[in-house]
């Protein structure tokens, strides 16, 4: 049964493959800087630490910030095995593994900037909250699922195999096996089954401090130590559902009259219009349980919209990487304190 479920999950997850790597054009501006702050990258679903898109991105960053040290998180030396680890594994174990990797790099000992692509954004945030030693200075997350995903990518009309696979994955998303072995299941957040989500999911509720009976105050203190937290949402994102999760938005619970189905696993299928709960209305923000409100109020939370589909970073990456990655000590002294970029949803 597990082998069948694994095959189904990998089949469905293949929907992400064509958009997992950051899509960029080779046309970067060269910015001369000395002793730039090092950078840690963590790739997304279906990608690997040495995939062509990742390597092109690293090359462009090095042209923009000559002399910068870049480390790409990996869970196997084999590209194929590292790609598989983005689908299957235990997120908590991977975060611990990434922490060990980061601490083993002497170039990172004094701190670094970090970029998380897609699901890696919330994984790097987990690193900051749980450890942050060595510390992250600026964290940029591209199309990440900070409030989880509430649905899986839609299938094309009449694509029966995809639809069957999608239903099978949804049916087992909160099973013990899925919560310990399927990466995307560990940030699946069904707004109509919050109690089940809190009970079964051992990653996202923890890093979001959603269980009010077990708040970890260290998470907030560590996240507040960030200089800047940059949240990038893709305006045409159809992979992350809802796309506003990249800005800590989530679906509100649906009324019973618009719900079409609730299968035996407790995973709902929706109908009707869906309402988004914006970041500043989320309990984790209002109660400041992870430090998000503090960062926002001091002006260090940056909202950026990238006018493209999921992980097509070409329209927006250069400005962000030039501004928030690789700063030297001298440049940090001249930064405008508490500068904030707020666009649309963040207001």
N, C-alpha and C positions, 0 to 999 in steps of 0.2 A: 504493500500500500504506500509506504514511504517513497519507494522508487517511482511509483506512478505519480504521486503528488509532486515529487521533485521535478519530473519531466514536465508536468503541467505548468508548474511555476516558472520554469526556465522558458517554456514556450511562450507564456504570456509576457514574461519579462523581456523577451526579445523585441517587444514593441518599443522599448527604450533605446535599443542599440544604436539606431541611426542618429540619435540626438544626444547620446551620453557624453561624447567628447565635446570640449569647448570648440565652437566653430569660429575661426578667426581668419582674417586676410592678412597677408604679409605686407604691411605698410605702416610699421610703427615709427614713432618719432624717437630720435636719439636724445637722451637727456644725460649729460655728464654729471656724475656724482662720485664722491669718494666715500669709502667705507659704508656702503649702504646696509641698512638693517637686513638680516637674512630673511628668507621666506620659506614657509612650509606649505606645500600643496597637498590636498587630499582629493582624489578623483571620485567621480560619481558612479552610479549603477551601470554595469556593463562595460566599464572602462578599465584601464590598468595604468600602473604608475609610469610605464614607458610607452604608452600608446602614441601613435603619430600626432594626434591632436594635443596631447599633454606635452610632448616634446617640442612641438612648434610653439606652444604657449610659453614654455620655459625659455626657449631661445629668444622670443620677442621680449620677455621680461629682462633678460640679460643684456639685450641691446639697449633697452630703455634705461636700465640701471647697471652700468658696467661694474663688474667686480662683485655683484651680488651672489651670495650663496643660496642655492635653492635645493630643498630636500622634498622629494615626492614620497609620501607615505605608501607603503606596500605591505602585503601580507604573504607574499611568495615571490621568489626570484623569477619564477616562470611567469611570463605575461598572461598565459591562459589561466593558470591557477590563481593569479591575482585578480583577474577578471571574474572568475567563478566566486571568489571570496566577496565580491560586491553583491552577489545574489544570495549566497548561502553562508551562514555563520551566525555567531552570537555577537550582537553589537557591543554589549558591555565588555566582552572579552577582546574585541577588536580595539576598543578605545584604550583598554589597558595595554594592549600590544603597541598601539601607536605612541602611547606615553613613553614606553620603554625605548622605542626607536628614537623619539625626539631627544630623550635624555642621553642617548648614546652618541649623539652628534656634537662634538666639541664646539663646532661653529655656532650652535644654537644656545650655548650655555648662558649668554647674557640676555636672551630674549629674541623674539622674532615677530614678524608679521605673518598672517595666515590667510589662506584662501581655501574655502570649501566649495566644491562644485556639487550642486544638487544635494543628495542625501548627506554628503560629507560635511555640509555646513552645520547641521545639527550635531554631527559627530565631533567636529572641532569645538563647537560650543560646549559639548560634554567634557572635552579635555580641559577647557578653561575652568568650568565650574568645579570639576572633581579634582583637578590637580593644579594646572597653570604653573608648573615648575619644570622647566624654565617658562617665564611668562610670555604671553602673547601681548603685543602692543596694539596693533590694529587687526581686526578680524573682518574679512569680507566674505559673505555667503551669497552665491549665485543660485537663484531658483531653489532654495532649500525648503524643507518641510518642517518648519519650527513648531507648527501646531499639528503636525502629522498630515496624513492624507485620509480623506473620507470616502474615496472611491478609487477605482482602478481605471486606467485609460480605456476609453470607449472602443468597441470593435467596429469595423466597417459593416455596413448593411450586408446581410446574407453571409457573413463570415461565421459559419456555424462552429468550426473548430475553435476559433477565438472565443466565441460566446460561451461555449461549453467549458473551456479552460478558465475563463473569467469567473464563471459561476462556481466552479470547483474551488478556486483559490479563495473566493469570498466566503465560501462555506466553511473553510477550515482556518481562517485567519487568526482566530483566538484560541486555537488548539495549543496544547502544551508543546507539541513538536514544532509547529510553525513559529511560536514565540521564542523558541530556542535555536531555530535553524534558518528561518527565512528572514532575510534582512528587512525587506519592505514591510513585512507583517509587524515588525517591532516599532514601527512608527505609524501604524494604521490606527486611526482614532475615529470611531463611529460616534457621532454626536447623540445618537438615540440610544446608545448602549454605554454610557460613560461609566457606570458601575462595573460592567464587565471589562471594559478597557482598563480601568484602574486596578482591577483584580488580576487580570491575566497578563497585561503588558508590563514588562519589567525594565523598559528603557525610557520611553518618552515621558510617561507620568513622573518618573523620577527626576529627569533633568529639567522638567518644567515645574517641579515642586507642586504638582496638582493635588497630591494627597495631603490635605490640611492637617492630618494627624501625625504626619512624619516629615515635616518641613526640615530641610537641611540648610541652615543659615549660611554655611560655608559657600554654597553655590552662588548666593547673591553677592557675598563679599568678593568672591573671585571674579564674577562677571563684571562687577562695578569697577574692577581694576583696569579694564580695557580703556585704552585711550579713545578709540572709535570702534563702534559696531556698525558695519555697513551692510544693509539688507537690500539685495537686488531682486526685484520681481520682474518676470518676463510678461509683458502685456498680452501676448498671444499664446501663453502657456496652456496647452491642453493635456500635458503629461501630469503636472501636479494639480490635484483636485482636492480643495480649491487652490487656485494659484495664489490667493491672498495669504496662504500659509507661509509664504516667503516673507511676509510682513507680520507674522504672528496673528493672522486672521484665521477664522474657522467657521464652518457651517454652524448655524444654530439648530437645536433640535427641531425636527419636523412635526407638524400636527398629525395626529392619527389619520385625519381625513385625506391627507395628501400622500400618505405612505402606501406604496403598492404591495409591499411584501416584507416579511420578516422570517428568514429561514431558521432552521433549528439551531444554528450556531450563534444566533443573536446578531447577525449582520444584516442591516436593513438595506432595502432597495428603495430609492426615492422617486417621488413624482412631484410635480408642481414647482413653483419658484423656490429657490433656496436663499435664505438670508445669511449674510456674512456678519459675524461678530468681529468688529475691528479690534486691533491690538489694545487700544486704550480703554476698551470695555471688557477685556478679558480679566478674570479674577487674578491671574498671575501678574498682571500689570497693576491693577487697582491695589492689590495687597503687596506689591513689590516683592514677591517671594523669590524672584531670581535676579533682582536688581535692575530690571528693565526700565522701570519708571524713573529710577534715580539717574540712569544713563541718559534717558530722554530729557528729563528736566534740566540737566546740566548742559544739554545741547550736543551730546556726543553720540546720538543715535541718528544714523544717516539712512534715509529712504531713497532708493534709486529705482526708477523704472527703465527697463531695457525694452525698446520697442521691437520685439522679435519673439520667436517661438522659444521653447525650453532649450536652454544651453546654447543658443545662438548668441554668443557674447559680443560679436563684432561691433554692434552699434554703441557699446557702452564700456568695454573693458579698459581701453587706453586711458581715458581720463581718470578712472578709479585707481588703476595700478600706478599711474604717474603720481597721483595725489596721496594715496594712502599706503603705498608699499615702498620700502627701501629708503625711508628718510634717514638722513645723517643726523648726528647730534646737533650740528649747527643749524640745520633746517628745522629741527624740532623747536629750537629756541625762538625761531621767527614765525612759527605757526600762529594763526589767529586763534585765541583761546575759545573753546566751546563753539566753533563754527558748526552750523547745521544745514543740511540739505533736506528739505521736506517736500515731497511731491505727492499731491493727491491724497491717497489712502492714509498716509501718515498723519494728516492734519486732524 
